[in-house]
Amino acid sequence: MGFHLPRIVNAKPSLKWTLSSSETRMVPKGHFAVYVGEAEQKKFVVPISFLKHPSFQNLLSEAEKEFGFNHPTSALTIPCSEEAFIDLICNMQCS
């Protein structure tokens, strides 16, 4: 079961780093893909620099606890709601 982050930011800026499944499968240099969502997962492409942020590291720790290192889809999956993830990323970009 995933965890929920508190709502931090009310306004959501344009999300330039999301890709739909019908768009390119290539991830730009300096970025990586993560799948976010509890029931239906959505692919997000985010900058590698996010890996240094403590809040993102907490998400990765939660993903490790829930899925371990042998996730069946071989994709990095973040166990939180899409809205909580977007709020966290917006907060990271604003700070």
N, C-alpha and C positions, 0 to 999 in steps of 0.2 A: 504494500500500500504506500502511495506517495505521501508527501507532506505538503502543507500549504504555507506559503509565505504571506506575511501580512501585506496588505495593500499599502504601497509606499507613495506612489505617484498617481495622481488623478488623470492628468493629461497624457496622452500617448502620442509621441512624435511619429513621424513617418518611419515605417520599418523597412529600411532599404536592404536589410540583411536577411529577409525571408525569401524562400524559394518555394514555389508550389511543385508538386511532383511532376507536372507536365513541362516544367522548365528544365534547363540544362542540368545534367548530373554532375558536371564539373564544379569543383569547389575552388574559388580563386586562391591564388597564392597568398599566404598570410592569414588564411581563414580555415575553419573546420566546421563540419556539419554535426548537429545534434538533433535528436528527435525528442519532442516535448509533448506531453499530454498524458492523460490517464486512460481514457477509453479510446479516443481517436488521436493518433500522434501526427504532429506536423513537423516538417523539416525546417530548421533554422540554420543559417550560415552566419557564424559570428567570428569576429577577429580573434586571432590567437592571443592577443594581449589580454583578453578576458580571463585567461587561465591564471594570471597572477593575482586577480582580485579575490580577496578572502570570501566574499559572498558566493562567487562562482565555485571556489574550491569547496565550500560547504555543500553545494549542489552535487558536485562530483563525489563527495564522500557519501551522500545519501544514495546516489546511484550505485556506488560500490556495495553499500549495505543491502540494497534491494536486489540487485542483479548479479553482483560479484563481477568477476572478470571474464566469465564465459557466457556472455549474453547470447542467446540463440540467433539473433538477427545480425550479430557482428557489427552492430551500429551503437554509437554512444547514445543512450537514452536517459533523459532526465525525468525522474519520477515526481513531477509536480504539474499543476494545471498550467495551461498555456497562458492564461491571464497573469498568474503569479510570475511566470518566467519573463513575460514581456515587461511587467512592472520592475522586476529586478534589473533587467538589461537597461531599461530607461533610466533607472536610478544610477546605475554604473556609468552610463554615458554622461549624465548630468554632473557627476562629482569629479 
